[in-house]
Amino acid sequence: MPTDASWDAASGKFSWAGGELVVPPGFHYLPDWGTDSFVGHFTSANGRVVISHDIGRDAGMWARRGKEATAFHETVVDGARVWVARRDLSFGPVGRVSHFAVTFPDSGCANFYMESSEPEDGKAIELMARSFRPKRQGAGGCAGWAR
């Protein structure tokens, strides 16, 4: 993990240069190897729900408004934007699979996202979005996206 990032399993607090949030109780964390961004994932105790993160200028925008979004909302926390989106990916034999994401474009271009066929799993992303607090202004944004 970068030196400006931390994970506290007891409190569920995850922190990076641009902000911090709380992951729902019972999740475990593992950092992954990214080529141009800070990546990792949180896994629920039963292993059924996996929430990944991609943080960095080149991380892209996982939650965004557009015709592919079946739901989108934006809030502002202490001057930093918070975007939450859902996209329906498929309607196959197992039913609907949706992609849930939250992006913090003004806080180091941080993205947290997951796929699930269970709509209630998306509540984890909503909880993380509501717990978000920016740490400092000027933590960087996403490449190619203006404020």
C-alpha positions in Angstrom: 0.0 0.0 0.0 1.2 3.6 -0.5 2.5 5.3 2.6 -0.5 7.7 2.6 -3.0 4.8 2.7 -4.2 2.7 5.6 -6.8 0.1 6.5 -8.1 -0.5 10.1 -10.0 -3.8 10.1 -11.5 -3.1 13.6 -13.2 0.1 12.6 -13.5 -0.6 8.9 -11.8 2.7 8.1 -10.0 2.9 4.8 -7.9 6.0 4.1 -5.9 7.2 1.1 -4.3 10.6 0.3 -7.6 12.2 -0.8 -10.1 10.9 1.6 -11.4 8.2 4.0 -14.5 6.1 4.3 -15.9 3.2 6.3 -16.3 -0.2 4.7 -19.3 -2.2 6.1 -18.5 -4.5 9.0 -17.0 -7.9 8.5 -14.9 -7.2 5.4 -11.3 -8.1 5.0 -8.8 -6.2 2.8 -6.0 -7.1 0.4 -4.0 -4.7 -1.7 -3.4 -5.8 -5.3 -0.8 -4.9 -7.8 -1.7 -2.0 -10.1 0.3 -0.8 -13.1 -0.6 2.9 -12.9 -3.0 3.2 -9.9 -3.5 1.9 -6.4 -5.8 -1.1 -6.4 -7.1 -3.6 -3.9 -10.3 -5.3 -2.8 -12.5 -5.9 0.2 -14.2 -9.3 0.7 -17.1 -10.0 2.9 -16.7 -12.6 5.7 -18.7 -15.2 3.7 -16.7 -14.4 0.5 -19.9 -13.6 -1.5 -19.3 -9.8 -1.9 -16.1 -8.3 -3.3 -15.7 -4.6 -3.5 -12.7 -3.4 -5.5 -10.9 -0.1 -5.5 -8.9 1.8 -8.2 -7.4 5.0 -7.0 -5.1 7.4 -9.0 -5.1 9.9 -11.8 -5.3 7.2 -14.4 -7.9 5.1 -12.7 -10.8 6.3 -14.9 -14.3 7.0 -13.8 -16.2 3.9 -12.6 -19.3 5.8 -11.6 -20.5 8.3 -14.1 -23.6 9.8 -15.6 -24.5 8.6 -19.0 -26.9 6.5 -21.0 -25.4 3.3 -19.6 -26.3 4.3 -16.0 -29.6 3.0 -14.8 -29.2 5.1 -11.7 -26.9 8.0 -10.9 -26.7 10.7 -8.1 -24.2 13.2 -7.1 -23.6 14.8 -3.7 -20.9 17.2 -2.4 -19.1 16.6 0.9 -16.9 19.5 2.1 -16.4 20.7 -1.4 -15.6 17.2 -2.9 -17.9 15.5 -5.4 -19.3 12.0 -4.7 -20.8 10.1 -7.7 -22.8 6.9 -7.2 -24.0 4.9 -10.1 -25.5 1.6 -11.1 -25.4 -0.1 -14.5 -27.2 -3.2 -15.5 -24.8 -5.4 -17.3 -26.8 -8.4 -18.4 -30.0 -10.4 -18.1 -28.8 -14.0 -18.4 -29.8 -17.3 -17.0 -29.0 -16.2 -13.4 -30.9 -13.0 -13.8 -29.8 -9.4 -13.7 -26.2 -8.6 -13.0 -25.5 -5.0 -12.0 -22.4 -3.0 -11.6 -22.4 -0.6 -8.5 -19.8 2.1 -8.1 -18.9 5.2 -6.2 -16.3 7.6 -7.6 -14.6 10.5 -5.7 -13.3 12.6 -8.7 -11.9 15.4 -6.6 -10.2 13.1 -4.0 -7.4 11.4 -5.9 -9.8 9.9 -8.5 -10.8 7.1 -6.2 -13.3 4.5 -7.3 -15.0 1.6 -5.4 -17.0 -0.8 -7.3 -18.6 -4.3 -7.4 -20.8 -6.5 -9.5 -23.7 -8.5 -8.1 -27.0 -10.2 -9.1 -28.4 -9.2 -5.7 -29.7 -5.5 -5.6 -29.2 -5.3 -1.8 -25.5 -5.8 -2.2 -25.4 -2.3 -3.8 -26.2 -0.9 -0.3 -22.5 -1.5 0.6 -21.5 1.0 -2.0 -24.1 3.5 -0.8 -22.9 3.1 2.8 -19.3 3.8 1.8 -20.4 6.8 -0.2 -22.3 8.3 2.8 -19.3 7.7 5.2 -16.8 9.5 2.9 -14.8 12.5 4.2 -12.2 14.3 2.0 -8.8 14.6 3.7 -7.3 17.4 1.8 -7.9 19.7 -1.1 -5.7 19.2 -4.1 -5.3 15.5 -3.7 -5.7 15.2 -7.5 -8.4 14.4 -9.9 -9.0 12.1 -12.8 -7.1 12.6 -16.0 -9.1 14.3 -18.7 -12.0 15.3 -16.4 -12.6 18.9 -15.6 -14.3 20.1 -12.4 
